[in-house]
Amino acid sequence: MATETAQPKKPGLVSPQKGSREEALDLIFSPLEHGDGFRHGALGAPGYGKTYHMNRVVDAALNRHLVDLVLTHDVKFAEPEFDGTCFINVGAPVTPSLEASRHAVYRGDIRNDVVCSAEDVATLGKRLLQREQVSVLLNIGELDNCLTDGGRSWQAPTVRWFSSQGRALKGCLTWTAQQPKRCPDEIFDQSTTIAFLHLDARSSNYLGNTLMLDEGMVEVLPKLARGEFVLAVPGLEWNGKVYRF
């Protein structure tokens, strides 16, 4: 009698329940239904689709007219990772024109040593929220740029303000990160949703122990393929679904 050969596990959809794109976006944007700004993060290993994920969230927020303006801090690479009108710094222009572009991407200029900090972009967003009554989504391309060298404290206090207080003015925040150990506990506490993409077993277990995540979710994270994610919503049990934009 032939014996059954065990097949090696492959990355891919690991949940029997496949969630829809629209369902995931509805969960991410749900705080707006109660007059609160949403705060959404994407955490995962390099190369597994965090930036693509956040591009889709930003596009949906604009297409659904949930925000008036997106301000993105995007300085990780020499070429932009986010779609929008690129500016070197917040002084060009001082106030982005809603007619010209609803998505301003601030890049700095690495070739000429021009620095544009996440704090600069967040300060502009805070001013627009407070004085112009424009609904703003602050999109931080890499959270690590807002943190101290140790990665556990903030060096961009106005980004922190968006996380904790900006929601009262319907200010929204999105962010991505690669390593959970380099994220302040506060960002996990203040985010209204977090998309967890593929993470190795060690990072997954760290999240499970730190955030008390559902054991089933923790087991799924190392098995996710590129682009797949699960959604953690504070106060709610994991719905058991895997999503893909």
TORRO-880856 format. One record per residue: residue number from 1; residue in one letter; x, y, z of N, C-alpha, C, O in turn. Coordinates in nm, 2 decimals. Example, Ala and Ser with C-alpha at 12.3 -4.5 7.8 and 13.67 -1.06 7.14 Angstrom:
% residues 2
R  nr rest    n.X    n.Y    n.Z   ca.X   ca.Y   ca.Z    c.X    c.Y    c.Z    o.X    o.Y    o.Z
R   1    A   1.32  -0.57   0.78   1.23  -0.45   0.78   1.32  -0.33   0.78   1.42  -0.33   0.85
R   2    S   1.28  -0.22   0.71   1.37  -0.11   0.71   1.29   0.00   0.79   1.34   0.11   0.80
//
This chain:
% residues 245
R  nr rest    n.X    n.Y    n.Z   ca.X   ca.Y   ca.Z    c.X    c.Y    c.Z    o.X    o.Y    o.Z
R   1    M   0.09  -0.12   0.00   0.00   0.00   0.00   0.09   0.12   0.00   0.18   0.13   0.08
R   2    A   0.06   0.22  -0.09   0.14   0.34  -0.10   0.11   0.43   0.02   0.00   0.44   0.07
R   3    T   0.22   0.48   0.08   0.20   0.57   0.19   0.18   0.71   0.14   0.24   0.75   0.04
R   4    E   0.10   0.79   0.22   0.08   0.93   0.18   0.20   1.01   0.22   0.24   1.01   0.34
R   5    T   0.25   1.09   0.13   0.36   1.17   0.15   0.32   1.31   0.20   0.23   1.37   0.14
R   6    A   0.37   1.36   0.31   0.34   1.49   0.36   0.39   1.60   0.27   0.50   1.60   0.23
R   7    Q   0.30   1.69   0.24   0.34   1.80   0.15   0.39   1.92   0.23   0.33   1.95   0.33
R   8    P   0.50   1.98   0.19   0.55   2.10   0.26   0.45   2.21   0.25   0.38   2.23   0.16
R   9    K   0.44   2.28   0.37   0.35   2.40   0.37   0.40   2.51   0.28   0.52   2.54   0.28
R  10    K   0.31   2.57   0.21   0.35   2.69   0.13   0.28   2.81   0.17   0.17   2.80   0.23
R  11    P   0.34   2.93   0.15   0.27   3.05   0.19   0.15   3.06   0.10   0.14   3.01  -0.01
R  12    G   0.05   3.13   0.15  -0.07   3.15   0.08  -0.19   3.17   0.17  -0.17   3.19   0.29
R  13    L  -0.31   3.17   0.12  -0.42   3.20   0.20  -0.44   3.09   0.30  -0.47   2.97   0.26
R  14    V  -0.43   3.12   0.42  -0.42   3.02   0.53  -0.55   3.01   0.61  -0.56   2.92   0.70
R  15    S  -0.64   3.10   0.58  -0.77   3.09   0.66  -0.88   3.04   0.57  -0.88   3.08   0.45
R  16    P  -0.97   2.96   0.62  -1.09   2.92   0.54  -1.18   3.03   0.50  -1.26   3.02   0.41
R  17    Q  -1.17   3.15   0.57  -1.25   3.26   0.55  -1.17   3.37   0.48  -1.07   3.42   0.54
R  18    K  -1.20   3.40   0.36  -1.14   3.51   0.28  -1.22   3.63   0.29  -1.34   3.63   0.24
R  19    G  -1.17   3.74   0.35  -1.24   3.86   0.36  -1.23   3.94   0.23  -1.13   3.93   0.16
R  20    S  -1.33   4.03   0.21  -1.33   4.11   0.09  -1.25   4.24   0.11  -1.23   4.29   0.22
R  21    R  -1.21   4.30   0.00  -1.14   4.43   0.00  -1.23   4.53   0.07  -1.19   4.61   0.15
R  22    E  -1.36   4.54   0.03  -1.45   4.64   0.08  -1.48   4.62   0.23  -1.49   4.72   0.30
R  23    E  -1.48   4.50   0.27  -1.50   4.47   0.41  -1.38   4.53   0.49  -1.40   4.59   0.60
R  24    A  -1.26   4.50   0.45  -1.14   4.55   0.52  -1.14   4.70   0.52  -1.11   4.76   0.63
R  25    L  -1.17   4.77   0.41  -1.17   4.91   0.41  -1.28   4.97   0.50  -1.26   5.07   0.57
R  26    D  -1.40   4.91   0.50  -1.51   4.95   0.59  -1.46   4.95   0.74  -1.49   5.04   0.81
R  27    L  -1.39   4.84   0.77  -1.34   4.83   0.91  -1.24   4.94   0.94  -1.24   5.00   1.05
R  28    I  -1.15   4.96   0.85  -1.04   5.07   0.87  -1.10   5.20   0.88  -1.06   5.28   0.97
R  29    F  -1.21   5.24   0.80  -1.27   5.37   0.80  -1.38   5.39   0.90  -1.44   5.49   0.92
R  30    S  -1.42   5.28   0.97  -1.54   5.28   1.06  -1.54   5.39   1.17  -1.64   5.44   1.20
R  31    P  -1.42   5.44   1.22  -1.43   5.54   1.32  -1.49   5.67   1.27  -1.55   5.75   1.35
R  32    L  -1.48   5.70   1.14  -1.53   5.82   1.08  -1.69   5.82   1.10  -1.75   5.93   1.10
R  33    E  -1.75   5.71   1.11  -1.89   5.70   1.12  -1.94   5.77   1.25  -2.05   5.81   1.27
R  34    H  -1.85   5.77   1.35  -1.88   5.83   1.48  -1.81   5.96   1.50  -1.80   6.01   1.62
R  35    G  -1.77   6.02   1.40  -1.70   6.16   1.41  -1.56   6.15   1.46  -1.51   6.26   1.50
R  36    D  -1.50   6.04   1.45  -1.36   6.02   1.50  -1.27   5.99   1.38  -1.30   5.92   1.29
R  37    G  -1.15   6.05   1.39  -1.05   6.02   1.29  -1.00   5.88   1.30  -0.99   5.82   1.41
R  38    F  -0.97   5.81   1.19  -0.92   5.67   1.19  -0.77   5.68   1.20  -0.70   5.77   1.15
R  39    R  -0.71   5.58   1.27  -0.56   5.56   1.28  -0.53   5.42   1.24  -0.57   5.32   1.32
R  40    H  -0.47   5.40   1.13  -0.44   5.27   1.08  -0.30   5.24   1.05  -0.23   5.33   0.99
R  41    G  -0.25   5.13   1.09  -0.11   5.09   1.07  -0.10   4.96   0.99  -0.19   4.88   0.99
R  42    A   0.02   4.95   0.93   0.05   4.82   0.86   0.19   4.78   0.90   0.29   4.85   0.89
R  43    L   0.19   4.66   0.96   0.32   4.61   1.02   0.35   4.47   0.95   0.27   4.38   0.95
R  44    G   0.47   4.46   0.90   0.51   4.34   0.83   0.65   4.34   0.79   0.72   4.45   0.79
R  45    A   0.70   4.22   0.75   0.84   4.21   0.71   0.86   4.28   0.57   0.77   4.30   0.50
R  46    P   0.99   4.32   0.54   1.02   4.39   0.42   0.98   4.30   0.30   1.00   4.18   0.30
R  47    G   0.92   4.36   0.20   0.89   4.29   0.07   0.76   4.22   0.07   0.73   4.14  -0.02
R  48    Y   0.68   4.24   0.17   0.55   4.17   0.18   0.43   4.26   0.15   0.31   4.22   0.18
R  49    G   0.45   4.38   0.11   0.34   4.46   0.05   0.28   4.56   0.14   0.17   4.60   0.12
R  50    K   0.36   4.61   0.24   0.30   4.72   0.33   0.27   4.85   0.25   0.17   4.91   0.27
R  51    T   0.37   4.89   0.17   0.35   5.01   0.10   0.23   5.00   0.00   0.16   5.10  -0.02
R  52    Y   0.23   4.89  -0.07   0.11   4.87  -0.16  -0.02   4.88  -0.09  -0.11   4.94  -0.13
R  53    H  -0.02   4.81   0.03  -0.14   4.81   0.11  -0.18   4.95   0.15  -0.30   4.99   0.14
R  54    M  -0.08   5.03   0.19  -0.12   5.17   0.24  -0.15   5.26   0.12  -0.24   5.35   0.14
R  55    N  -0.09   5.24   0.01  -0.14   5.31  -0.11  -0.29   5.29  -0.14  -0.36   5.38  -0.18
R  56    R  -0.33   5.16  -0.13  -0.47   5.13  -0.15  -0.56   5.20  -0.05  -0.67   5.24  -0.08
R  57    V  -0.52   5.20   0.08  -0.60   5.27   0.18  -0.61   5.42   0.15  -0.72   5.48   0.16
R  58    V  -0.50   5.48   0.12  -0.50   5.62   0.09  -0.58   5.65  -0.03  -0.67   5.75  -0.03
R  59    D  -0.57   5.58  -0.14  -0.65   5.60  -0.26  -0.80   5.59  -0.22  -0.88   5.66  -0.27
R  60    A  -0.84   5.49  -0.14  -0.98   5.47  -0.11  -1.03   5.58  -0.02  -1.14   5.63  -0.04
R  61    A  -0.95   5.63   0.07  -0.99   5.75   0.15  -1.02   5.87   0.06  -1.11   5.95   0.09
R  62    L  -0.94   5.89  -0.04  -0.96   6.00  -0.13  -1.08   5.98  -0.22  -1.16   6.07  -0.24
R  63    N  -1.09   5.86  -0.28  -1.19   5.83  -0.37  -1.33   5.83  -0.31  -1.43   5.86  -0.37
R  64    R  -1.33   5.79  -0.18  -1.46   5.79  -0.10  -1.49   5.93  -0.04  -1.59   5.95   0.02
R  65    H  -1.40   6.03  -0.07  -1.41   6.16  -0.01  -1.43   6.16   0.14  -1.51   6.24   0.19
R  66    L  -1.35   6.08   0.20  -1.35   6.07   0.35  -1.26   6.17   0.41  -1.27   6.21   0.53
R  67    V  -1.16   6.22   0.33  -1.07   6.33   0.38  -1.05   6.43   0.26  -1.07   6.39   0.15
R  68    D  -1.02   6.55   0.30  -1.00   6.65   0.20  -0.86   6.65   0.14  -0.84   6.67   0.02
R  69    L  -0.76   6.61   0.22  -0.62   6.62   0.18  -0.54   6.51   0.25  -0.56   6.48   0.37
R  70    V  -0.44   6.45   0.17  -0.35   6.36   0.23  -0.21   6.42   0.22  -0.17   6.47   0.12
R  71    L  -0.14   6.42   0.34   0.00   6.46   0.34   0.09   6.34   0.37   0.07   6.28   0.48
R  72    T   0.17   6.31   0.28   0.26   6.19   0.30   0.40   6.22   0.32   0.46   6.31   0.25
R  73    H   0.46   6.16   0.41   0.61   6.17   0.44   0.67   6.04   0.38   0.65   5.93   0.42
R  74    D   0.75   6.06   0.27   0.80   5.95   0.19   0.94   5.97   0.15   0.97   6.03   0.05
R  75    V   1.03   5.93   0.24   1.17   5.96   0.22   1.26   5.84   0.22   1.38   5.85   0.22
R  76    K   1.20   5.72   0.21   1.28   5.60   0.23   1.37   5.57   0.11   1.48   5.53   0.13
R  77    F   1.33   5.60  -0.01   1.40   5.57  -0.13   1.42   5.69  -0.22   1.36   5.79  -0.19
R  78    A   1.51   5.68  -0.31   1.54   5.79  -0.40   1.41   5.82  -0.49   1.40   5.94  -0.53
R  79    E   1.33   5.72  -0.52   1.21   5.74  -0.60   1.09   5.73  -0.50   1.09   5.65  -0.41
R  80    P   0.98   5.80  -0.53   0.86   5.80  -0.44   0.80   5.66  -0.44   0.79   5.60  -0.55
R  81    E   0.74   5.63  -0.33   0.67   5.50  -0.32   0.51   5.53  -0.32   0.44   5.44  -0.33
R  82    F   0.48   5.66  -0.30   0.33   5.69  -0.30   0.30   5.78  -0.41   0.37   5.87  -0.45
R  83    D   0.17   5.76  -0.46   0.12   5.84  -0.57   0.07   5.97  -0.52   0.00   5.98  -0.43
R  84    G   0.11   6.08  -0.59   0.07   6.21  -0.55   0.16   6.32  -0.61   0.25   6.28  -0.69
R  85    T   0.14   6.44  -0.58   0.22   6.55  -0.62   0.34   6.57  -0.53   0.32   6.59  -0.41
R  86    C   0.46   6.55  -0.58   0.58   6.55  -0.49   0.63   6.69  -0.47   0.63   6.78  -0.56
R  87    F   0.67   6.72  -0.34   0.73   6.84  -0.30   0.86   6.81  -0.22   0.86   6.70  -0.16
R  88    I   0.95   6.90  -0.23   1.08   6.88  -0.16   1.06   6.89  -0.01   1.10   6.81   0.07
R  89    N   0.99   7.00   0.03   0.96   7.02   0.17   0.83   7.10   0.19   0.77   7.14   0.09
R  90    V   0.79   7.13   0.31   0.67   7.19   0.34   0.66   7.34   0.30   0.56   7.40   0.30
R  91    G   0.78   7.39   0.26   0.78   7.53   0.22   0.75   7.55   0.07   0.76   7.66   0.02
R  92    A   0.73   7.43   0.00   0.70   7.44  -0.14   0.59   7.35  -0.18   0.61   7.24  -0.22
R  93    P   0.47   7.40  -0.18   0.42   7.53  -0.13   0.40   7.52   0.02   0.40   7.41   0.08
R  94    V   0.37   7.64   0.09   0.34   7.63   0.23   0.21   7.56   0.26   0.21   7.48   0.35
R  95    T   0.11   7.59   0.18  -0.02   7.52   0.19  -0.05   7.46   0.06  -0.07   7.53  -0.04
R  96    P  -0.06   7.33   0.05  -0.09   7.26  -0.07  -0.23   7.30  -0.12  -0.32   7.32  -0.05
R  97    S  -0.24   7.32  -0.25  -0.36   7.36  -0.32  -0.45   7.24  -0.34  -0.41   7.14  -0.40
R  98    L  -0.57   7.24  -0.29  -0.67   7.13  -0.30  -0.70   7.11  -0.45  -0.73   7.00  -0.49
R  99    E  -0.70   7.22  -0.53  -0.73   7.21  -0.67  -0.61   7.14  -0.74  -0.64   7.07  -0.84
R 100    A  -0.49   7.17  -0.70  -0.37   7.11  -0.77  -0.36   6.96  -0.74  -0.34   6.88  -0.83
R 101    S  -0.38   6.93  -0.62  -0.36   6.79  -0.58  -0.42   6.77  -0.44  -0.39   6.85  -0.35
R 102    R  -0.49   6.66  -0.42  -0.54   6.63  -0.29  -0.45   6.54  -0.21  -0.47   6.50  -0.10
R 103    H  -0.33   6.50  -0.28  -0.23   6.42  -0.21  -0.10   6.48  -0.24  -0.04   6.47  -0.35
R 104    A  -0.04   6.54  -0.13   0.09   6.60  -0.14   0.19   6.50  -0.08   0.17   6.46   0.04
R 105    V   0.30   6.47  -0.15   0.40   6.38  -0.10   0.53   6.45  -0.08   0.59   6.51  -0.17
R 106    Y   0.57   6.45   0.04   0.69   6.53   0.08   0.81   6.44   0.09   0.81   6.34   0.16
R 107    R   0.92   6.47   0.01   1.02   6.38  -0.02   1.16   6.42   0.03   1.25   6.34   0.05
R 108    G   1.18   6.55   0.05   1.32   6.60   0.07   1.39   6.59  -0.06   1.33   6.57  -0.16
R 109    D   1.52   6.60  -0.05   1.60   6.58  -0.18   1.74   6.52  -0.13   1.83   6.59  -0.10
R 110    I   1.74   6.39  -0.14   1.86   6.32  -0.09   1.99   6.35  -0.17   2.10   6.35  -0.12
R 111    R   1.97   6.39  -0.30   2.08   6.42  -0.38   2.15   6.55  -0.35   2.26   6.57  -0.37
R 112    N   2.07   6.64  -0.28   2.12   6.77  -0.25   2.11   6.80  -0.10   2.12   6.91  -0.05
R 113    D   2.10   6.69  -0.02   2.11   6.70   0.13   2.00   6.79   0.18   2.02   6.86   0.28
R 114    V   1.88   6.79   0.12   1.76   6.86   0.17   1.68   6.77   0.25   1.63   6.67   0.19
R 115    V   1.66   6.80   0.38   1.59   6.71   0.47   1.45   6.76   0.49   1.43   6.88   0.51
R 116    C   1.35   6.67   0.48   1.21   6.70   0.51   1.17   6.60   0.62   1.16   6.48   0.59
R 117    S   1.15   6.65   0.74   1.12   6.55   0.85   0.97   6.52   0.86   0.89   6.60   0.81
R 118    A   0.94   6.41   0.92   0.80   6.38   0.95   0.74   6.48   1.04   0.62   6.51   1.02
R 119    E   0.81   6.54   1.13   0.76   6.64   1.21   0.72   6.77   1.13   0.62   6.83   1.16
R 120    D   0.80   6.80   1.03   0.76   6.92   0.95   0.62   6.89   0.88   0.54   6.98   0.88
R 121    V   0.61   6.77   0.83   0.48   6.74   0.76   0.36   6.74   0.85   0.26   6.79   0.82
R 122    A   0.39   6.67   0.97   0.28   6.67   1.07   0.24   6.80   1.12   0.12   6.83   1.14
R 123    T   0.34   6.89   1.14   0.31   7.03   1.18   0.22   7.10   1.08   0.13   7.17   1.12
R 124    L   0.25   7.09   0.95   0.16   7.14   0.85   0.02   7.09   0.86  -0.08   7.16   0.85
R 125    G   0.01   6.96   0.88  -0.12   6.89   0.89  -0.20   6.94   1.01  -0.32   6.97   1.00
R 126    K  -0.13   6.96   1.12  -0.20   7.01   1.24  -0.25   7.15   1.22  -0.36   7.18   1.26
R 127    R  -0.17   7.23   1.15  -0.21   7.37   1.13  -0.33   7.37   1.04  -0.43   7.45   1.06
R 128    L  -0.34   7.29   0.94  -0.45   7.28   0.85  -0.58   7.24   0.92  -0.69   7.29   0.90
R 129    L  -0.56   7.14   1.01  -0.67   7.09   1.09  -0.73   7.20   1.18  -0.85   7.22   1.19
R 130    Q  -0.64   7.27   1.25  -0.68   7.37   1.35  -0.73   7.50   1.29  -0.83   7.56   1.34
R 131    R  -0.66   7.55   1.18  -0.69   7.68   1.13  -0.78   7.68   1.01  -0.86   7.77   0.99
R 132    E  -0.76   7.59   0.92  -0.83   7.59   0.79  -0.95   7.49   0.79  -1.03   7.50   0.70
R 133    Q  -0.96   7.41   0.90  -1.07   7.32   0.91  -1.08   7.23   0.79  -1.19   7.19   0.74
R 134    V  -0.96   7.19   0.74  -0.95   7.09   0.64  -0.93   6.95   0.70  -0.84   6.94   0.79
R 135    S  -1.00   6.85   0.65  -0.98   6.72   0.71  -0.86   6.66   0.64  -0.84   6.65   0.52
R 136    V  -0.76   6.62   0.73  -0.63   6.58   0.68  -0.60   6.43   0.72  -0.63   6.39   0.84
R 137    L  -0.54   6.36   0.63  -0.48   6.23   0.66  -0.33   6.24   0.65  -0.28   6.27   0.55
R 138    L  -0.27   6.22   0.76  -0.12   6.22   0.77  -0.08   6.08   0.75  -0.11   5.99   0.82
R 139    N   0.00   6.06   0.64   0.04   5.92   0.60   0.20   5.92   0.62   0.27   5.98   0.55
R 140    I   0.24   5.84   0.72   0.38   5.83   0.75   0.43   5.70   0.68   0.40   5.59   0.72
R 141    G   0.52   5.72   0.58   0.57   5.61   0.50   0.65   5.51   0.58   0.65   5.39   0.55
R 142    E   0.72   5.56   0.68   0.80   5.47   0.77   0.80   5.52   0.91   0.86   5.63   0.93
R 143    L   0.73   5.46   1.00   0.72   5.51   1.14   0.86   5.53   1.20   0.87   5.61   1.29
R 144    D   0.96   5.45   1.16   1.09   5.46   1.22   1.15   5.60   1.21   1.23   5.64   1.30
R 145    N   1.11   5.67   1.11   1.16   5.81   1.09   1.10   5.90   1.20   1.15   6.02   1.21
R 146    C   1.01   5.86   1.27   0.95   5.95   1.38   1.00   5.91   1.51   0.96   5.98   1.61
R 147    L   1.09   5.82   1.52   1.13   5.76   1.65   1.28   5.79   1.68   1.35   5.82   1.59
R 148    T   1.31   5.78   1.81   1.45   5.79   1.85   1.53   5.67   1.80   1.47   5.57   1.75
R 149    D   1.66   5.67   1.82   1.74   5.56   1.77   1.70   5.43   1.83   1.72   5.33   1.77
R 150    G   1.66   5.43   1.96   1.61   5.31   2.02   1.48   5.26   1.97   1.45   5.14   1.99
R 151    G   1.41   5.34   1.90   1.28   5.30   1.84   1.16   5.29   1.93   1.06   5.25   1.89
R 152    R   1.18   5.33   2.06   1.07   5.31   2.16   1.01   5.45   2.20   0.91   5.45   2.27
R 153    S   1.07   5.56   2.16   1.03   5.69   2.20   1.01   5.78   2.08   1.07   5.75   1.97
R 154    W   0.93   5.88   2.09   0.90   5.97   1.98   1.01   6.08   1.97   1.05   6.14   2.07
R 155    Q   1.05   6.11   1.84   1.12   6.24   1.82   1.04   6.33   1.72   1.09   6.43   1.68
R 156    A   0.91   6.29   1.69   0.82   6.37   1.61   0.69   6.39   1.70   0.60   6.31   1.67
R 157    P   0.69   6.48   1.79   0.58   6.49   1.88   0.44   6.52   1.81   0.34   6.49   1.86
R 158    T   0.45   6.59   1.70   0.32   6.62   1.63   0.26   6.50   1.56   0.14   6.49   1.54
R 159    V   0.35   6.40   1.52   0.30   6.27   1.47   0.23   6.20   1.59   0.12   6.14   1.57
R 160    R   0.29   6.21   1.70   0.22   6.15   1.82   0.09   6.22   1.85  -0.01   6.16   1.89
R 161    W   0.08   6.35   1.83  -0.04   6.43   1.85  -0.15   6.38   1.75  -0.27   6.36   1.79
R 162    F  -0.11   6.35   1.63  -0.21   6.29   1.54  -0.26   6.16   1.59  -0.38   6.12   1.57
R 163    S  -0.18   6.08   1.65  -0.21   5.95   1.70  -0.31   5.96   1.82  -0.40   5.88   1.83
R 164    S  -0.29   6.06   1.90  -0.37   6.06   2.03  -0.47   6.17   2.03  -0.58   6.15   2.10
R 165    Q  -0.45   6.29   1.97  -0.54   6.40   1.99  -0.61   6.45   1.85  -0.71   6.50   1.85
R 166    G  -0.54   6.43   1.74  -0.59   6.48   1.62  -0.72   6.43   1.58  -0.79   6.49   1.50
R 167    R  -0.75   6.31   1.62  -0.88   6.25   1.59  -1.00   6.33   1.63  -1.11   6.32   1.56
R 168    A  -0.99   6.42   1.73  -1.10   6.50   1.78  -1.13   6.60   1.67  -1.25   6.65   1.66
R 169    L  -1.04   6.64   1.58  -1.07   6.73   1.47  -1.08   6.65   1.34  -1.07   6.70   1.23
R 170    K  -1.11   6.52   1.35  -1.12   6.43   1.24  -0.98   6.41   1.16  -0.98   6.38   1.04
R 171    G  -0.88   6.44   1.23  -0.74   6.41   1.17  -0.72   6.26   1.17  -0.75   6.20   1.27
R 172    C  -0.67   6.21   1.06  -0.64   6.07   1.05  -0.49   6.04   1.03  -0.42   6.13   0.99
R 173    L  -0.45   5.92   1.07  -0.31   5.88   1.06  -0.30   5.74   1.01  -0.37   5.65   1.05
R 174    T  -0.20   5.73   0.91  -0.16   5.60   0.87  -0.01   5.58   0.88   0.06   5.68   0.87
R 175    W   0.03   5.46   0.90   0.18   5.44   0.92   0.21   5.30   0.89   0.13   5.21   0.89
R 176    T   0.34   5.28   0.85   0.39   5.14   0.83   0.52   5.12   0.91   0.59   5.21   0.95
R 177    A   0.54   5.00   0.95   0.66   4.96   1.03   0.70   4.82   0.99   0.62   4.74   0.95
R 178    Q   0.83   4.79   1.01   0.88   4.65   0.99   0.90   4.57   1.11   0.88   4.45   1.11
R 179    Q   0.94   4.63   1.22   0.98   4.56   1.34   0.89   4.60   1.46   0.89   4.71   1.50
R 180    P   0.81   4.51   1.51   0.73   4.54   1.63   0.81   4.59   1.75   0.76   4.67   1.83
R 181    K   0.93   4.54   1.76   1.01   4.58   1.88   1.05   4.73   1.87   1.09   4.79   1.97
R 182    R   1.05   4.79   1.75   1.08   4.93   1.73   0.96   5.02   1.72   0.97   5.13   1.67
R 183    C   0.85   4.97   1.77   0.73   5.05   1.78   0.69   5.09   1.92   0.69   5.00   2.01
R 184    P   0.67   5.21   1.95   0.62   5.25   2.09   0.49   5.18   2.12   0.40   5.16   2.03
R 185    D   0.47   5.14   2.24   0.35   5.07   2.28   0.23   5.16   2.25   0.12   5.11   2.22
R 186    E   0.25   5.29   2.26   0.14   5.38   2.24   0.08   5.37   2.10  -0.05   5.39   2.09
R 187    I   0.16   5.35   2.00   0.10   5.34   1.86   0.01   5.22   1.85  -0.09   5.23   1.77
R 188    F   0.03   5.11   1.92  -0.06   5.00   1.92  -0.19   5.03   1.99  -0.29   4.99   1.95
R 189    D  -0.17   5.11   2.10  -0.29   5.14   2.18  -0.38   5.24   2.11  -0.50   5.23   2.13
R 190    Q  -0.32   5.34   2.04  -0.40   5.44   1.98  -0.46   5.41   1.84  -0.55   5.47   1.80
R 191    S  -0.40   5.31   1.77  -0.44   5.28   1.64  -0.58   5.21   1.64  -0.61   5.13   1.73
R 192    T  -0.67   5.25   1.55  -0.81   5.19   1.55  -0.81   5.06   1.48  -0.90   4.98   1.50
R 193    T  -0.72   5.04   1.38  -0.70   4.91   1.32  -0.55   4.90   1.29  -0.48   4.99   1.26
R 194    I  -0.50   4.77   1.29  -0.37   4.74   1.24  -0.37   4.62   1.15  -0.43   4.52   1.18
R 195    A  -0.32   4.64   1.03  -0.30   4.53   0.94  -0.17   4.46   0.97  -0.06   4.52   0.95
R 196    F  -0.17   4.33   1.00  -0.05   4.26   1.02  -0.03   4.17   0.89  -0.11   4.09   0.86
R 197    L   0.08   4.20   0.83   0.12   4.12   0.71   0.22   4.01   0.76   0.24   3.99   0.88
R 198    H   0.29   3.95   0.66   0.38   3.84   0.70   0.49   3.89   0.80   0.55   3.99   0.78
R 199    L   0.50   3.81   0.90   0.61   3.83   1.00   0.67   3.70   1.03   0.60   3.59   1.03
R 200    D   0.80   3.70   1.07   0.86   3.57   1.11   0.81   3.52   1.24   0.74   3.60   1.31
R 201    A   0.84   3.40   1.28   0.78   3.35   1.40   0.82   3.42   1.53   0.74   3.44   1.62
R 202    R   0.94   3.47   1.53   0.99   3.55   1.65   0.91   3.68   1.67   0.87   3.71   1.78
R 203    S   0.90   3.75   1.56   0.82   3.88   1.57   0.67   3.85   1.60   0.61   3.93   1.67
R 204    S   0.62   3.74   1.54   0.48   3.71   1.56   0.46   3.68   1.71   0.36   3.72   1.77
R 205    N   0.55   3.60   1.77   0.54   3.56   1.91   0.55   3.68   2.00   0.49   3.69   2.10
R 206    Y   0.64   3.77   1.96   0.66   3.90   2.04   0.53   3.98   2.04   0.49   4.03   2.15
R 207    L   0.46   3.99   1.93   0.34   4.06   1.92   0.23   3.99   2.01   0.15   4.05   2.08
R 208    G   0.23   3.85   2.00   0.13   3.78   2.07   0.15   3.80   2.22   0.05   3.81   2.30
R 209    N   0.28   3.81   2.27   0.30   3.82   2.41   0.28   3.97   2.45   0.23   3.99   2.57
R 210    T   0.31   4.06   2.37   0.30   4.21   2.40   0.16   4.26   2.39   0.11   4.33   2.48
R 211    L   0.09   4.22   2.28  -0.04   4.27   2.26  -0.15   4.18   2.30  -0.27   4.21   2.28
R 212    M  -0.11   4.06   2.34  -0.21   3.96   2.38  -0.31   3.93   2.26  -0.43   3.92   2.27
R 213    L  -0.25   3.91   2.14  -0.32   3.88   2.02  -0.38   3.74   2.03  -0.33   3.65   2.10
R 214    D  -0.49   3.72   1.95  -0.55   3.58   1.94  -0.44   3.48   1.90  -0.36   3.51   1.80
R 215    E  -0.44   3.37   1.96  -0.33   3.27   1.93  -0.34   3.22   1.78  -0.24   3.20   1.72
R 216    G  -0.47   3.21   1.73  -0.48   3.17   1.59  -0.42   3.28   1.50  -0.36   3.24   1.40
R 217    M  -0.44   3.40   1.53  -0.38   3.51   1.45  -0.23   3.50   1.45  -0.17   3.51   1.34
R 218    V  -0.17   3.48   1.57  -0.03   3.47   1.58   0.03   3.36   1.49   0.13   3.37   1.43
R 219    E  -0.04   3.24   1.49   0.00   3.13   1.41  -0.01   3.16   1.27   0.07   3.10   1.19
R 220    V  -0.10   3.24   1.22  -0.12   3.27   1.08  -0.01   3.36   1.02   0.03   3.34   0.91
R 221    L   0.04   3.45   1.10   0.12   3.56   1.05   0.25   3.50   0.97   0.27   3.56   0.86
R 222    P   0.32   3.40   1.02   0.44   3.36   0.94   0.40   3.29   0.81   0.48   3.26   0.73
R 223    K   0.27   3.25   0.80   0.22   3.18   0.68   0.17   3.27   0.57   0.14   3.22   0.46
R 224    L   0.15   3.40   0.60   0.09   3.48   0.50   0.18   3.51   0.38   0.30   3.52   0.40
R 225    A   0.12   3.51   0.26   0.19   3.54   0.14   0.20   3.69   0.12   0.13   3.76   0.19
R 226    R   0.28   3.73   0.02   0.29   3.87  -0.01   0.15   3.93  -0.04   0.07   3.88  -0.12
R 227    G   0.12   4.04   0.03   0.00   4.11   0.01  -0.12   4.07   0.10  -0.21   4.15   0.12
R 228    E  -0.11   3.95   0.16  -0.21   3.91   0.25  -0.19   3.97   0.39  -0.08   4.00   0.43
R 229    F  -0.31   4.00   0.46  -0.30   4.06   0.59  -0.42   4.02   0.67  -0.53   3.98   0.62
R 230    V  -0.41   4.03   0.80  -0.52   4.01   0.89  -0.54   4.15   0.96  -0.44   4.23   0.97
R 231    L  -0.66   4.17   1.01  -0.69   4.30   1.07  -0.71   4.28   1.22  -0.79   4.20   1.26
R 232    A  -0.64   4.36   1.30  -0.66   4.36   1.45  -0.74   4.49   1.48  -0.70   4.60   1.44
R 233    V  -0.85   4.47   1.54  -0.94   4.59   1.58  -0.95   4.59   1.74  -1.00   4.49   1.79
R 234    P  -0.90   4.69   1.80  -0.90   4.69   1.95  -1.04   4.67   2.00  -1.14   4.73   1.95
R 235    G  -1.05   4.58   2.10  -1.18   4.56   2.17  -1.26   4.45   2.10  -1.37   4.41   2.15
R 236    L  -1.22   4.40   1.98  -1.29   4.30   1.91  -1.21   4.17   1.89  -1.08   4.18   1.87
R 237    E  -1.27   4.06   1.90  -1.19   3.93   1.87  -1.16   3.93   1.72  -1.23   3.98   1.64
R 238    W  -1.05   3.86   1.69  -1.01   3.84   1.55  -1.13   3.77   1.48  -1.18   3.67   1.53
R 239    N  -1.16   3.82   1.36  -1.27   3.75   1.28  -1.23   3.63   1.21  -1.31   3.57   1.14
R 240    G  -1.10   3.59   1.22  -1.06   3.47   1.15  -1.04   3.49   1.00  -1.01   3.39   0.93
R 241    K  -1.04   3.61   0.95  -1.03   3.63   0.80  -0.90   3.68   0.76  -0.83   3.75   0.83
R 242    V  -0.86   3.64   0.64  -0.74   3.69   0.57  -0.78   3.78   0.45  -0.87   3.73   0.38
R 243    Y  -0.72   3.89   0.44  -0.76   3.99   0.33  -0.64   4.00   0.24  -0.53   3.98   0.27
R 244    R  -0.68   4.05   0.12  -0.58   4.10   0.02  -0.64   4.21  -0.06  -0.75   4.20  -0.11
R 245    F  -0.56   4.32  -0.08  -0.61   4.43  -0.17  -0.58   4.40  -0.31  -0.61   4.47  -0.40
//
